Amino acid sequence: DVAADEWQQQASRLWWAFAGNTRCDVRHRSNFAHITHVVARSWMTNGDHFVRRRNIERVGDLFALKLQQIEADRVSNNNNMPDRPDLIEGIEMDDDGAPIQVWVADRHPGDTINLQQQKWTPQLMFGPSTGEPLVLQLGLFERDGQTRPVTMFAPVIEAIKQISRYAGAELDAAVVTSFITAVLETEDGDSDLLESMGKPANPTVGLQGSPATASDDRQIHLAPAATIGLRKGESLKSFNPQRPNSGFEPFFRAWCSIIGAAIGLPHELLIKHFTSSYSASRGAMIEAWREFKTKRSLVLVDQFAQPVYTWLISEAVARGYLSAPGFFTSPLVKLAYLECSWSGPIMGQLNPLDEAGAAIKRVEAGFSTIEEETAELTGGDDWERKHEQRVKEHTLRVAGGLEPEVLNVATRGAIAEGSNPTNTPKQDANDAAETQSAPKTAPESAPPSTPPANGK
């Protein structure tokens, strides 16, 4: 166990030496956490994302390993040729449907700076001698035989576009109707009042910005707080535009619920609006984080973080930074060396005291460990370092007379019992009674969609 702990600490130091700065990026722009963030956004938006392993020796680097991101739009068939059984959307496959290589364009198809003809280069997906992955395709496949995943917004992308157009139209209508505030009819029908106010009329622009015609020598201009002069005999009939539309908000919220259900996101988190009871808000967050953690585990951990960790540890062993007997001779031994856990940002806590009490009970009952609860509550699983820091702090506080040598057992027991302050909402079966006692306040921030993972 002692040797294993020492090996783990050394491996963790090498990992953070690689992932903690921009030297892991082939462009020297992003560290591993930032790359993971871009990967998460890209595969959710485009359906998939590609990461290529590069070996580039640079001055000052401990490792030659570099990560090169490949946007999904750059992967397509060579010379835009049509699909065939062994080449579909840039993925070339063998007779069994396993990917062999991926065709990558030298630039994005929407690039307008370089007007030269695109060039495609094949990149092997796996090493010919070792079988290790060289290019990672990140995404969630929805059926067997699918070559390229689709975006998570595919079922509702048309609805999102229409709702955006509808919201824009309502905004334009509200702005236009706010221009007309008063109608003035003069005795002689002259509209020189506008000129006397320092706002001369422009006879060349109409209501819609069109040029004036010979039969329309006078144009009416709409502007905020405008006063319109009418000729004798002219009148403007009153109208009720009903803007802003009172039915817009319930219609918009209904469609947000439909979109949220399609992408696995509760309505409260989709619009970041928490006004229901404590139980309902917590239930929405738990349901969303079940979806987040599933996607984070399937894509960001299994398809991205763990393979990159494998690349790094393999190079560290080959360079002699780590001593790992049997690493390159036994696949089972190699898997044992590479076993690790990954944790990321935690779910927001509506009642931290209850969460801490539940964690203490799980540890005391043996259902969980301190390491697991540390990762769940703080997002980091390095509980040993925190334990050493706590021992140091406790020793200094005892020496300074700030706390007793033995921790207050009564206080720990109160936390374990889940005691709540008087202003903390309780979880009642009756939501109506709970709503009266619980303050209707939203959390300071809503959790991000599918947050990136940080590795240990």
SVG drawing of the C-alpha trace seen along z (x, -y; Angstrom):
<svg xmlns="http://www.w3.org/2000/svg" viewBox="-62 -77 77 87">
<polyline fill="none" stroke="black" stroke-width="0.4" points="0.0,0.0 2.8,-2.4 4.5,-1.7 1.2,-2.1 0.5,-5.5 4.0,-6.7 3.5,-5.6 0.1,-7.3 1.5,-10.6 4.3,-10.5 1.9,-9.8 -0.4,-12.6 2.5,-15.1 3.5,-14.1 -0.1,-14.4 -0.5,-17.9 2.9,-18.9 1.4,-18.0 -2.2,-19.1 -1.8,-22.1 -0.3,-24.4 -0.7,-25.2 2.2,-22.9 -0.3,-20.0 -1.9,-21.9 -0.2,-21.7 -1.1,-25.4 0.1,-26.4 -3.3,-28.1 -5.1,-25.9 -4.5,-23.7 -6.2,-20.3 -9.2,-21.8 -9.8,-24.4 -9.4,-21.7 -12.0,-19.6 -14.4,-22.6 -14.0,-23.1 -14.5,-19.4 -17.7,-19.4 -19.2,-22.4 -18.1,-21.1 -19.5,-17.6 -22.8,-18.8 -23.1,-21.4 -21.8,-19.5 -22.5,-15.9 -18.8,-14.8 -15.3,-16.2 -11.9,-14.8 -8.6,-14.9 -5.4,-13.8 -2.3,-12.6 0.9,-14.4 4.5,-13.9 6.4,-17.1 9.7,-17.7 9.9,-21.3 12.4,-23.0 11.4,-22.9 8.8,-20.2 8.8,-17.1 6.7,-15.2 6.5,-15.1 2.8,-14.4 0.6,-17.2 -3.1,-17.3 -4.5,-18.6 -8.2,-19.4 -10.0,-18.8 -13.3,-20.4 -16.1,-18.2 -16.7,-20.3 -13.1,-19.6 -13.7,-15.9 -15.3,-15.0 -14.8,-12.8 -11.7,-13.5 -12.4,-16.1 -16.1,-16.1 -16.7,-12.9 -20.0,-11.1 -20.2,-8.4 -19.4,-4.8 -19.7,-1.7 -16.2,-2.0 -16.1,-5.8 -18.9,-7.7 -18.6,-11.4 -14.8,-11.3 -14.5,-8.0 -12.9,-5.2 -13.8,-1.7 -12.8,1.9 -15.2,4.7 -16.4,5.0 -17.3,1.3 -14.3,0.5 -12.7,-2.9 -9.3,-2.8 -8.5,-6.4 -10.2,-9.8 -9.9,-12.3 -9.2,-15.8 -9.3,-19.0 -6.5,-21.5 -8.9,-24.2 -12.5,-24.9 -14.9,-24.9 -16.2,-28.4 -12.7,-29.9 -12.7,-33.0 -9.1,-34.0 -7.5,-31.3 -9.3,-31.0 -7.1,-28.2 -8.6,-24.8 -9.0,-22.6 -6.6,-19.6 -7.4,-16.5 -5.0,-14.3 -5.7,-10.8 -5.0,-10.3 -4.8,-6.7 -7.2,-6.1 -5.1,-3.4 -1.4,-2.6 -0.5,0.2 1.9,2.0 0.5,1.3 -3.3,0.8 -3.2,-2.2 -5.7,-5.0 -4.1,-7.9 -7.2,-9.9 -10.1,-10.1 -13.7,-10.5 -15.8,-11.9 -19.5,-11.7 -22.6,-9.7 -23.8,-7.2 -27.5,-6.5 -27.6,-3.3 -25.3,-0.6 -23.6,-1.2 -23.8,-5.0 -20.7,-6.6 -21.1,-10.2 -23.2,-11.1 -25.7,-14.0 -26.0,-17.0 -28.2,-16.7 -30.3,-19.6 -31.3,-17.8 -34.8,-16.9 -35.6,-20.6 -33.3,-22.6 -36.2,-23.7 -38.3,-24.7 -35.5,-26.7 -35.1,-28.6 -38.8,-29.4 -39.0,-30.5 -36.0,-32.8 -37.8,-34.4 -41.1,-34.7 -39.3,-36.4 -37.5,-38.8 -40.9,-39.6 -42.5,-40.4 -39.6,-42.6 -39.7,-44.5 -43.5,-45.0 -43.2,-46.3 -40.5,-48.8 -42.4,-50.1 -45.7,-50.6 -43.8,-52.5 -42.8,-55.1 -46.3,-56.6 -47.1,-58.6 -49.3,-61.5 -51.2,-62.7 -51.6,-66.5 -54.0,-68.0 -53.3,-71.7 -55.7,-74.2 -54.2,-74.6 -52.8,-71.1 -49.2,-72.3 -46.6,-70.2 -44.1,-73.1 -44.3,-72.5 -41.7,-69.8 -39.3,-72.2 -39.8,-74.8 -39.0,-72.1 -35.6,-71.6 -36.6,-68.3 -37.0,-69.1 -38.8,-66.5 -36.8,-64.5 -38.8,-64.3 -36.7,-61.5 -37.4,-58.8 -40.7,-57.1 -42.1,-55.0 -40.1,-51.9 -37.0,-53.8 -38.1,-53.8 -37.6,-56.8 -40.4,-59.3 -42.5,-59.3 -44.0,-62.3 -47.5,-61.5 -46.1,-61.3 -44.3,-64.6 -44.6,-64.4 -43.4,-61.6 -44.3,-60.7 -41.4,-59.6 -41.7,-57.4 -39.4,-57.9 -39.6,-57.7 -41.9,-60.4 -42.7,-61.7 -45.4,-64.3 -47.1,-63.7 -48.7,-66.6 -51.7,-65.8 -53.2,-67.8 -56.7,-69.2 -59.2,-66.5 -56.7,-63.8 -57.1,-61.6 -55.5,-58.6 -57.7,-55.9 -56.8,-54.6 -55.6,-51.0 -54.6,-48.6 -51.5,-46.7 -51.5,-44.7 -47.8,-44.9 -46.0,-43.5 -48.1,-40.4 -49.5,-39.0 -49.5,-35.5 -45.9,-35.5 -44.4,-34.4 -46.6,-31.3 -46.2,-30.2 -42.4,-30.7 -42.2,-28.8 -44.2,-25.9 -41.8,-25.5 -38.8,-25.8 -40.2,-22.8 -40.6,-20.8 -37.0,-21.7 -35.7,-20.9 -37.4,-17.5 -35.8,-16.7 -32.3,-17.5 -32.6,-16.1 -32.6,-19.5 -35.4,-20.5 -37.2,-23.7 -35.9,-25.4 -32.3,-24.9 -32.9,-25.7 -34.1,-29.2 -32.2,-29.4 -35.4,-30.4 -36.1,-28.7 -39.4,-29.8 -41.0,-26.6 -40.6,-24.7 -37.4,-23.4 -38.3,-19.8 -39.1,-20.7 -35.9,-22.7 -33.8,-20.0 -35.5,-17.3 -34.8,-19.3 -31.1,-19.7 -30.8,-16.0 -32.5,-15.0 -30.3,-17.3 -27.1,-16.1 -28.0,-12.5 -27.9,-13.4 -24.8,-15.5 -22.8,-12.8 -23.9,-10.1 -22.7,-12.1 -19.6,-13.3 -18.7,-9.7 -19.4,-8.3 -17.8,-11.0 -15.4,-13.2 -14.0,-10.5 -14.1,-7.2 -13.5,-8.7 -11.2,-11.6 -9.6,-11.9 -8.8,-8.3 -7.1,-7.8 -5.1,-10.9 -4.0,-9.8 -3.0,-6.4 -0.9,-8.3 0.8,-10.3 1.6,-7.5 2.9,-5.3 5.3,-8.0 6.3,-8.7 7.1,-5.0 9.0,-4.8 11.1,-7.9 11.9,-6.5 9.9,-9.0 7.9,-6.2 8.9,-2.7 6.2,-0.2 7.5,3.3 5.4,5.3 3.7,2.2 4.6,3.0 4.6,6.7 1.3,7.6 -2.0,5.9 -3.5,6.7 -0.6,5.1 -0.9,2.0 -4.6,1.7 -3.8,1.9 -1.3,-0.9 -3.7,-3.1 -6.7,-2.6 -7.8,-6.0 -10.9,-8.0 -12.1,-11.3 -14.1,-14.1 -15.4,-17.4 -17.5,-20.3 -20.1,-19.4 -23.9,-19.9 -25.0,-23.1 -26.2,-22.5 -29.6,-24.1 -29.0,-23.1 -25.3,-22.5 -25.9,-21.6 -28.2,-18.7 -25.7,-17.6 -22.8,-17.5 -25.0,-15.6 -25.9,-13.0 -22.3,-12.6 -21.3,-12.0 -24.0,-9.3 -23.0,-7.5 -19.4,-7.4 -20.2,-6.2 -22.6,-3.5 -20.0,-2.3 -22.0,-3.1 -19.3,-5.5 -15.7,-6.6 -14.2,-9.9 -12.6,-10.1 -15.9,-9.6 -17.7,-12.1 -14.9,-14.7 -15.2,-14.3 -19.0,-14.6 -19.0,-17.7 -16.0,-19.7 -15.2,-18.4 -11.8,-17.1 -10.9,-13.7 -7.5,-14.4 -8.8,-13.9 -5.3,-12.8 -3.9,-16.3 -6.9,-17.9 -6.5,-15.5 -2.9,-16.5 -3.8,-20.2 -6.6,-19.7 -4.2,-18.0 -1.8,-20.9 -4.5,-23.5 -5.9,-21.6 -2.4,-21.3 -1.8,-25.0 -5.2,-26.0 -4.8,-23.7 -1.4,-25.3 -2.9,-28.7 -5.8,-27.8 -8.4,-28.4 -10.0,-25.0 -9.9,-21.9 -7.5,-19.1 -10.4,-16.8 -12.9,-17.9 -16.4,-18.8 -18.3,-15.6 -21.6,-17.2 -21.2,-19.5 -20.3,-16.6 -23.4,-14.8 -25.7,-17.7 -24.4,-17.9 -24.9,-14.2 -28.5,-14.5 -29.1,-17.1 -30.1,-19.9 -31.4,-22.9 -31.3,-26.6 -34.7,-28.2 -34.6,-29.9 -33.6,-26.7 -36.4,-25.1 -37.3,-21.5 -38.4,-18.8 -42.1,-18.2 -44.4,-16.0 -46.8,-18.9 -45.4,-21.3 -47.9,-24.0 -46.9,-24.1 -43.3,-23.9 -43.6,-26.8 -45.0,-29.0 -42.0,-28.2 -39.3,-28.2 -37.9,-31.4 -38.4,-31.6 -34.9,-32.5 -32.9,-31.0 -29.3,-29.8 -26.7,-32.3 -25.7,-30.3 -27.1,-27.4 -24.9,-24.4 -23.4,-24.4 -24.5,-21.9 -22.3,-18.9 -19.3,-20.5 -15.8,-19.3 -14.0,-16.7 -10.7,-17.2 -8.6,-14.1 -6.6,-12.6"/>
</svg>
